[in-house]
Amino acid sequence: MYKGHSITVIIPCLNEEQGIEQVLRRMPDFVDEVIVVDNASTDRTSEVARSFGAQVIREEVRGYGRSYKRGFRQARGDIIVTLDGDHSYPVDAISYLLEAFLHLEVDFLNASRFPVRDPKAMSFKHKVGNLVLSLVMSLLFFRWVRDSQSGMWVFRRSILEDMELISDGMAFSEEIKIEAIRNPRVRFAEISIQYSSRLGEVKLNPWRDGFHNLAFLFRKRFRRRRP
């Protein structure tokens, strides 16, 4: 519990046995529930996660968004915190983010990786790609978002009921923010964090995933929403 709120941390993983150990070692004691969604890993990710007391869910169909949606269905906390299993997002910042979340009285807090202070954490190509995607998203949805691709968020679990999340892939990261800023009842904010170099194998294909996420922004903007 954190100041009267139960906390669930959700971590999607694909072959992250090296990173997930470091993440779970640093998990704060006040976190009530840690859910590791093993997205059909072929290494010891699940075994390592269980050894640290995490609840492990196996999602056989590959996909970043698919993993998160599976994890959301299992979550029971009042507030959900997300981060990757590669140790690139700061586990030690969870209390800082929760404090900001409650102080700002918001429903969705995006943890922006910018400015990137560690020169090894993100290549110039990735910085440019993130800038383009964030700019396009901000223009299409009339709300400035500095880091549309960040994978660390803090939000009230209750707002998931009003979200129409269709992406099963990497575009899920931008989609959940779009759903938050589109809803006039959801208070959205953004705050900077320290982003670090990942541990383990790189899964992202910058050109393929970048163009896919760009195309998804336009599909999402002009797609007819459900009644």
LOVEX-706309 format. One record per atom (N, C-alpha, C, O): y, z, x. Coordinates in steps of 0.05 Angstrom, whole numbers, padded with zeros to 5 digits, always signed. Atoms other than C-alpha are relative to their C-alpha. Layout:
N
YZX/...
//
This chain:
227
-00024+00000+00017/+00000+00000+00000/+00025+00000+00018/+00026+00012+00039/-00026+00000-00014/+00071-00014+00022/+00022+00006-00020/+00029-00011-00037/-00021-00009+00018/+00124+00025-00015/-00007-00005-00029/+00009-00015-00045/+00009+00001+00028/+00083+00026-00079/-00011-00027-00008/-00019-00030-00031/+00010+00027+00006/+00060-00047-00075/-00026-00004+00015/-00028+00000+00039/+00025+00007-00014/-00012-00067-00060/+00003-00027+00014/+00016-00046+00003/-00005+00024-00016/-00015-00121-00006/-00027-00014+00006/-00046-00001+00015/+00023+00017-00008/-00065-00178+00003/+00010-00020+00021/+00030-00033+00018/-00005+00020-00020/-00065-00220+00066/-00022-00021-00002/-00046-00015-00001/+00019+00022+00001/-00098-00289+00061/+00003-00017+00024/+00025-00025+00032/+00000+00016-00025/-00118-00328+00123/-00021-00022-00003/-00045-00017-00003/+00019+00023+00000/-00149-00398+00118/-00008-00006+00029/+00008-00005+00047/+00010+00004-00027/-00193-00413+00178/-00020-00024+00002/-00036-00027-00016/+00019+00021-00007/-00229-00473+00208/-00005+00002+00030/+00011-00006+00046/+00008-00004-00028/-00265-00456+00273/+00022+00015+00015/+00034+00005+00035/-00021-00016-00012/-00217-00400+00292/-00011+00026+00011/+00002+00047+00009/+00012-00026-00009/-00264-00348+00323/+00017+00013+00021/+00017+00038+00023/-00017-00011-00021/-00217-00339+00381/+00026+00012-00011/+00033+00035-00005/-00026-00010+00011/-00152-00332+00342/-00003+00022-00021/+00013+00040-00021/+00002-00019+00022/-00178-00293+00282/-00005+00028+00011/+00003+00047-00002/+00005-00027-00012/-00201-00236+00327/+00027+00013+00007/+00032+00036+00002/-00026-00010-00008/-00130-00228+00355/+00017+00006-00024/+00032+00026-00024/-00015-00005+00025/-00100-00233+00285/-00009+00026-00013/+00008+00043-00020/+00010-00023+00014/-00145-00181+00254/+00003+00026+00016/+00005+00048+00004/-00004-00023-00017/-00138-00133+00313/+00028+00012-00005/+00032+00036-00003/-00028-00008+00003/-00063-00130+00298/+00008+00005-00030/+00031+00010-00036/-00007-00003+00028/-00068-00125+00222/+00009+00029-00006/-00004+00048+00001/-00011-00027+00006/-00025-00066+00196/-00019+00015-00018/-00033+00004-00035/+00018-00018+00016/-00062-00007+00165/+00007+00000-00029/-00010+00006-00046/-00008-00002+00028/-00022-00011+00101/-00009-00024-00017/-00007-00024-00041/+00010+00024+00015/-00053-00079+00082/-00025+00009-00015/-00044+00020-00003/+00022-00010+00017/-00101-00065+00024/-00024-00019+00001/-00047-00011-00003/+00022+00020+00002/-00141-00130+00026/+00006-00023+00019/+00028-00035+00018/-00002+00024-00018/-00152-00183+00079/-00022-00019-00008/-00046-00013-00007/+00018+00021+00008/-00184-00247+00055/+00001-00023+00020/+00022-00035+00024/+00003+00022-00018/-00208-00297+00106/-00016-00022-00014/-00039-00018-00022/+00014+00022+00013/-00225-00364+00075/-00010-00019+00022/+00005-00033+00036/+00013+00016-00020/-00275-00398+00121/-00005-00028-00011/-00021-00031-00029/+00001+00027+00011/-00266-00472+00109/-00022-00017+00014/-00016-00037+00028/+00023+00014-00011/-00336-00494+00130/+00001-00001+00031/-00005-00021+00043/+00000-00001-00029/-00329-00471+00202/-00028-00002+00011/-00048+00004-00002/+00026+00003-00013/-00384-00486+00251/-00003+00020+00024/-00022+00019+00039/+00001-00020-00021/-00368-00429+00299/-00004+00028-00012/-00015+00030-00034/+00004-00028+00008/-00369-00352+00292/+00023+00012-00015/+00026+00036-00016/-00023-00010+00015/-00306-00347+00250/-00007+00021-00020/+00005+00043-00021/+00008-00018+00022/-00340-00313+00191/-00011+00026+00012/-00004+00048+00003/+00012-00024-00012/-00380-00265+00235/+00022+00018+00012/+00021+00042+00009/-00022-00015-00012/-00318-00244+00274/+00017+00014-00021/+00024+00037-00018/-00017-00011+00021/-00276-00234+00211/-00013+00023-00014/+00000+00043-00019/+00014-00022+00013/-00329-00191+00178/-00002+00025+00018/-00001+00047+00008/+00002-00023-00018/-00335-00148+00240/+00025+00017+00000/+00025+00040+00009/-00026-00014+00002/-00262-00129+00230/+00006+00009-00029/+00029+00018-00034/-00004-00011+00027/-00272-00111+00157/+00013-00019-00020/+00019-00011-00042/-00012+00020+00018/-00243-00175+00126/-00020-00009-00021/-00044-00010-00016/+00017+00013+00020/-00270-00203+00061/-00001-00030+00006/+00020-00043+00007/+00003+00028-00008/-00297-00272+00079/-00010-00016-00024/-00031-00009-00036/+00008+00019+00021/-00301-00328+00028/-00005-00027+00014/+00011-00036+00030/+00007+00026-00012/-00336-00393+00047/+00009-00022-00020/+00000-00022-00043/-00008+00024+00015/-00302-00457+00022/-00011-00025+00014/-00001-00032+00035/+00014+00022-00013/-00347-00516+00037/+00016-00026+00001/+00013-00042+00019/-00016+00024+00000/-00298-00570+00018/+00025+00003+00017/+00041+00021+00013/-00022-00002-00019/-00249-00581+00075/+00027-00005-00013/+00030-00023-00030/-00027+00004+00010/-00175-00575+00060/+00016+00025+00001/+00008+00046-00008/-00018-00023-00003/-00117-00529+00075/+00008+00012-00027/+00006+00036-00032/-00007-00009+00027/-00094-00526+00003/-00024+00010-00016/-00023+00029-00031/+00024-00008+00013/-00165-00521-00022/-00007+00029+00008/-00016+00045-00009/+00006-00027-00010/-00175-00459+00021/+00018+00021-00012/+00009+00042-00021/-00019-00019+00012/-00112-00426-00004/-00005+00005-00029/-00005+00028-00038/+00004-00004+00029/-00127-00438-00077/-00025+00016-00005/-00027+00032-00024/+00024-00017+00002/-00196-00408-00067/+00007+00029+00006/-00002+00047-00008/-00008-00027-00006/-00165-00347-00034/+00017+00013-00021/+00014+00037-00027/-00017-00011+00021/-00113-00339-00088/-00016+00010-00024/-00009+00030-00036/+00017-00009+00023/-00167-00334-00141/-00013+00027+00005/-00019+00041-00014/+00013-00025-00007/-00197-00275-00104/+00020+00023+00004/+00012+00047+00003/-00020-00020-00007/-00132-00238-00088/+00005+00020-00023/+00006+00012-00046/-00006-00020+00021/-00117-00173-00124/+00026+00015+00006/+00034+00031-00011/-00024-00014-00007/-00054-00148-00089/+00024-00008-00017/+00025-00030-00027/-00025+00006+00013/+00015-00145-00121/+00015-00021+00015/+00028-00039+00004/-00014+00018-00018/+00043-00182-00061/-00020-00014+00018/-00038+00000+00029/+00018+00015-00018/+00008-00237-00022/+00016-00008+00025/+00039-00018+00023/-00011+00009-00026/+00023-00250+00052/-00020-00021+00011/-00044-00016+00011/+00018+00020-00012/-00005-00313+00085/+00007-00005+00029/+00030-00001+00038/-00004+00009-00028/-00013-00335+00157/-00025-00014+00009/-00046-00013-00004/+00022+00015-00011/-00058-00379+00199/-00018+00018+00018/-00009+00039+00027/+00019-00015-00016/-00119-00355+00237/+00001-00006+00030/-00016+00003+00044/-00001+00009-00029/-00097-00385+00304/+00019+00018+00016/+00024+00012+00040/-00018-00019-00014/-00050-00327+00322/+00028-00012+00007/+00041-00002+00024/-00026+00012-00006/+00012-00372+00321/+00022+00014-00016/+00045+00015-00008/-00020-00015+00016/+00046-00331+00266/-00002+00030+00007/-00024+00040+00012/+00000-00028-00009/+00066-00259+00282/-00010+00021-00020/+00003+00027-00039/+00012-00021+00017/+00020-00208+00250/+00018+00025+00000/+00021+00038-00021/-00016-00023-00002/+00066-00154+00275/+00026-00001-00017/+00039+00019-00021/-00024+00004+00016/+00122-00183+00232/-00004+00005-00029/+00014+00002-00045/+00005-00003+00029/+00088-00169+00166/+00017+00022-00012/+00028+00018-00034/-00017-00021+00011/+00124-00103+00156/+00029-00008-00002/+00043-00001-00021/-00028+00011+00000/+00190-00136+00175/+00005-00019-00023/+00025-00018-00037/-00003+00019+00022/+00178-00191+00124/-00001+00014-00027/+00014+00007-00045/+00001-00015+00025/+00158-00143+00070/+00026+00016-00006/+00035+00017-00028/-00025-00015+00003/+00220-00101+00082/+00022-00019-00009/+00038-00012-00026/-00020+00020+00009/+00263-00164+00077/-00005-00009-00028/+00014-00013-00044/+00008+00009+00027/+00225-00187+00015/+00010+00020-00021/+00022+00012-00041/-00008-00021+00020/+00239-00121-00021/+00030+00004+00000/+00042+00008-00021/-00029-00004-00002/+00310-00114+00005/+00016-00022-00014/+00035-00018-00027/-00014+00023+00012/+00330-00184-00017/-00007-00003-00030/+00006-00019-00044/+00009+00001+00028/+00295-00173-00084/-00007-00029-00009/+00003-00039-00029/+00009+00027+00006/+00262-00241-00083/-00029-00001-00009/-00042+00020-00009/+00028+00004+00009/+00196-00269-00110/-00016-00016+00020/-00040-00015+00021/+00013+00016-00020/+00181-00317-00053/+00017-00001+00025/+00041-00008+00024/-00014+00000-00026/+00201-00309+00020/-00015-00018+00019/-00039-00014+00025/+00011+00019-00019/+00189-00366+00068/+00007+00009+00029/+00030+00014+00034/-00004-00008-00028/+00180-00348+00142/+00005-00025+00016/-00014-00040+00023/-00007+00024-00016/+00217-00402+00181/-00006+00003+00029/+00000+00024+00041/+00007-00001-00029/+00192-00418+00251/+00024-00008+00017/+00023-00007+00042/-00023+00010-00015/+00261-00444+00271/+00023+00021+00000/+00027+00035-00020/+00004+00015-00025/+00294-00436+00318/-00025+00009+00015/-00032+00033+00016/+00024-00006-00015/+00231-00441+00360/+00008+00011+00028/+00020-00004+00044/-00008-00013-00025/+00240-00393+00419/-00020-00004+00022/-00012-00004+00046/+00020+00004-00021/+00175-00406+00455/-00003-00031+00004/-00013-00045-00014/+00001+00029-00004/+00179-00476+00486/-00028-00012-00001/-00030-00036-00005/+00028+00010+00001/+00103-00482+00487/-00011+00000-00028/-00033-00011-00033/+00011-00003+00027/+00095-00466+00413/+00001-00025-00016/-00017-00030-00033/-00003+00024+00017/+00118-00533+00385/+00012-00022+00017/+00033-00019+00030/-00010+00023-00015/+00127-00601+00417/+00025-00012-00012/+00031-00006-00036/-00024+00013+00010/+00190-00642+00410/-00007-00018-00024/+00008-00020-00044/+00009+00017+00022/+00151-00691+00366/-00004+00016-00026/+00004+00007-00048/+00004-00017+00023/+00131-00635+00319/+00026+00011-00011/+00029+00013-00035/-00027-00010+00009/+00202-00608+00316/+00014-00021-00016/+00025-00015-00037/-00013+00022+00014/+00229-00676+00296/-00014-00005-00027/-00001-00008-00047/+00015+00005+00024/+00174-00686+00245/+00006+00022-00021/+00009+00015-00045/-00007-00021+00018/+00187-00618+00214/+00028-00002-00011/+00033+00003-00035/-00027+00003+00009/+00261-00631+00211/+00002-00022-00021/+00016-00018-00041/+00000+00022+00019/+00250-00698+00175/-00011+00009-00026/+00001+00004-00047/+00013-00008+00025/+00202-00668+00124/+00017+00021-00015/+00019+00020-00039/-00017-00020+00013/+00248-00608+00111/+00025-00012-00012/+00034-00004-00033/-00024+00013+00010/+00309-00653+00103/-00006-00016-00025/+00008-00014-00045/+00008+00016+00023/+00273-00700+00055/-00006+00018-00024/+00003+00013-00046/+00007-00019+00022/+00246-00642+00014/+00026+00012-00011/+00028+00015-00036/-00025-00013+00009/+00315-00609+00011/+00016-00020-00017/+00028-00011-00037/-00015+00020+00015/+00347-00674-00013/-00013-00006-00027/+00001-00009-00047/+00014+00007+00025/+00294-00689-00065/+00000+00022-00021/+00001+00017-00045/+00002-00022+00019/+00293-00620-00095/+00025+00018-00001/+00025+00039-00012/-00027-00012+00003/+00366-00600-00086/+00001+00029+00009/+00015+00045-00004/+00000-00027-00010/+00353-00537-00046/-00006-00001+00030/-00028-00011+00038/+00005+00000-00028/+00359-00528+00029/-00022+00018+00008/-00021+00042+00002/+00022-00016-00011/+00294-00505+00061/-00002-00008+00029/-00007-00031+00035/-00001+00006-00029/+00296-00500+00136/-00028-00007+00011/-00030-00024+00029/+00027+00005-00011/+00220-00500+00148/-00019-00005-00024/-00032+00014-00033/+00017+00007+00023/+00183-00536+00092/-00030+00002+00007/-00047+00003-00011/+00028+00001-00008/+00118-00536+00133/-00010+00027+00010/-00034+00029+00018/+00009-00026-00009/+00114-00462+00151/-00024+00009-00016/-00026+00004-00040/+00024-00010+00014/+00047-00429+00135/+00000+00030-00004/-00020+00042-00010/-00001-00029+00005/+00072-00358+00130/+00020+00006-00022/+00044-00001-00020/-00016-00006+00023/+00098-00335+00063/-00006+00028-00011/-00027+00039-00006/+00004-00026+00014/+00107-00270+00024/+00009-00006-00029/+00031-00015-00034/-00007+00005+00028/+00106-00275-00052/-00015+00018-00019/-00036+00029-00013/+00012-00016+00021/+00090-00238-00116/-00023-00017-00012/-00020-00040-00019/+00024+00014+00011/+00020-00257-00140/+00005-00010-00028/-00007-00031-00036/-00004+00007+00028/+00045-00261-00211/+00013-00027-00004/+00010-00040-00025/-00014+00026+00004/+00086-00324-00198/-00020-00024+00002/-00013-00046-00005/+00020+00021-00002/+00022-00364-00185/-00007-00011-00028/-00014-00035-00030/+00006+00008+00028/+00012-00367-00261/+00017-00024-00009/+00007-00040-00025/-00018+00021+00009/+00071-00414-00268/+00000-00024+00019/+00017-00042+00016/-00001+00021-00019/+00055-00459-00209/-00021-00022-00006/-00044-00016-00013/+00018+00023+00003/+00024-00528-00214/-00007-00011+00028/+00007-00029+00038/+00007+00007-00028/-00010-00535-00146/-00023-00020+00000/-00046-00014-00008/+00020+00022+00002/-00047-00601-00139/-00011-00008+00028/-00032-00020+00029/+00008+00009-00027/-00052-00612-00063/-00023+00017+00010/-00023+00041+00008/+00023-00014-00013/-00118-00595-00029/+00003-00001+00031/-00013+00011+00045/-00003+00004-00028/-00092-00614+00040/+00024+00014+00012/+00033+00034+00002/-00022-00013-00015/-00036-00598+00089/+00026+00000-00016/+00043+00017-00012/-00024+00001+00017/+00017-00617+00037/+00003+00024-00017/+00024+00029-00029/-00001-00025+00017/+00000-00552+00001/+00023+00018+00010/+00035+00032-00007/-00021-00018-00011/+00049-00516+00047/+00027-00006-00011/+00042+00012-00019/-00025+00007+00011/+00108-00555+00023/+00000+00002-00031/+00020+00008-00044/+00001+00000+00030/+00083-00558-00049/+00004+00028-00011/+00018+00030-00031/-00004-00026+00011/+00080-00483-00059/+00030+00009+00001/+00039+00023-00017/-00029-00006-00001/+00153-00478-00037/+00015-00016-00021/+00034-00006-00033/-00012+00016+00021/+00172-00535-00084/-00003+00014-00027/+00016+00015-00042/+00005-00013+00026/+00140-00499-00142/+00017+00026-00002/+00025+00033-00024/-00017-00024+00001/+00178-00436-00123/+00029-00006-00006/+00042+00006-00023/-00029+00006+00003/+00247-00468-00118/+00005-00015-00026/+00028-00015-00036/-00004+00014+00026/+00236-00510-00181/+00001+00019-00023/+00013+00013-00044/+00001-00020+00022/+00225-00448-00224/+00025+00017+00000/+00029+00032+00019/-00025-00015+00000/+00291-00418-00245/-00004+00030-00001/+00014+00046+00004/+00006-00028+00002/+00257-00351-00255/-00010+00012+00027/-00013+00036+00030/+00009-00009-00026/+00233-00348-00183/+00023+00001+00020/+00037-00019+00024/-00021-00004-00020/+00281-00320-00131/-00011-00007+00028/-00031+00006+00036/+00011+00011-00025/+00271-00357-00065/+00019+00007+00023/+00043+00006+00020/-00016-00005-00024/+00294-00338+00005/-00016-00008+00025/-00040-00013+00023/+00013+00008-00025/+00279-00356+00077/+00011+00017+00023/+00035+00024+00023/-00007-00017-00022/+00280-00315+00141/-00015-00009+00025/-00038-00018+00023/+00013+00010-00025/+00265-00332+00214/-00020+00020+00011/-00017+00044+00009/+00021-00016-00014/+00204-00307+00252/-00004-00012+00028/+00006-00033+00035/+00008+00009-00026/+00178-00313+00323/-00026-00015-00002/-00046-00004-00010/+00023+00017+00001/+00129-00371+00327/-00011-00003+00029/+00004-00007+00047/+00013+00001-00026/+00078-00374+00385/-00020-00023+00003/-00027-00036-00017/+00021+00020-00005/+00028-00421+00417/-00026+00009-00014/-00032+00032-00014/+00025-00007+00014/-00037-00425+00378/-00022+00004+00020/-00021-00004+00043/+00025-00004-00015/-00105-00403+00404/-00021-00018-00011/-00023-00020-00036/+00022+00017+00010/-00163-00451+00400/+00008-00029-00004/+00030-00038+00004/-00003+00029+00003/-00170-00524+00380/+00022-00007-00020/+00025+00006-00041/-00021+00010+00018/-00112-00562+00348/-00013-00018-00021/-00028-00036-00014/+00012+00015+00022/-00132-00589+00279/+00019-00021-00011/+00011-00041-00023/-00021+00017+00012/-00066-00622+00259/+00001-00028+00013/+00002-00029+00038/-00006+00027-00010/-00059-00698+00266/+00028-00006-00008/+00034-00012-00031/-00029+00001+00007/+00017-00704+00270/+00008-00026-00015/+00024-00024-00033/-00008+00025+00013/+00023-00778+00250/-00012-00002-00028/+00002-00007-00048/+00014+00002+00026/-00029-00778+00195/+00010+00020-00020/+00018+00014-00042/-00009-00021+00019/-00010-00711+00165/+00029-00001-00006/+00038+00005-00028/-00029+00002+00005/+00064-00723+00174/+00007-00021-00021/+00022-00015-00039/-00005+00021+00020/+00064-00789+00135/-00012+00007-00027/+00000+00001-00048/+00012-00008+00025/+00017-00760+00083/+00019+00020-00014/+00023+00019-00038/-00018-00020+00012/+00064-00700+00072/+00026-00013-00010/+00036-00004-00030/-00024+00014+00009/+00124-00747+00068/-00005-00014-00026/+00012-00012-00045/+00007+00015+00025/+00090-00790+00015/-00004+00020-00023/+00004+00014-00046/+00005-00019+00021/+00069-00728-00023/+00026+00011-00012/+00027+00016-00036/-00026-00010+00011/+00141-00704-00029/+00011-00018-00022/+00021-00009-00042/-00009+00019+00020/+00159-00767-00067/-00018+00000-00025/-00008-00002-00047/+00018-00001+00023/+00097-00764-00111/+00005+00025-00016/+00006+00025-00041/-00005-00025+00014/+00112-00692-00127/+00026-00001-00015/+00028+00009-00037/-00026+00001+00013/+00185-00706-00143/+00000-00016-00025/+00013-00009-00045/-00001+00018+00023/+00171-00762-00192/-00025+00001-00017/-00028-00014-00036/+00024-00003+00017/+00104-00739-00220/+00008+00015-00025/+00024+00034-00025/-00005-00013+00026/+00105-00719-00293/-00013+00027+00000/-00037+00030+00005/+00010-00027+00000/+00097-00644-00299/-00015+00005-00026/-00009-00007-00047/+00015-00006+00024/+00048-00614-00348/+00019+00014-00020/+00038+00027-00012/-00017-00013+00020/+00079-00590-00414/+00000+00030+00002/+00014+00044-00013/
//
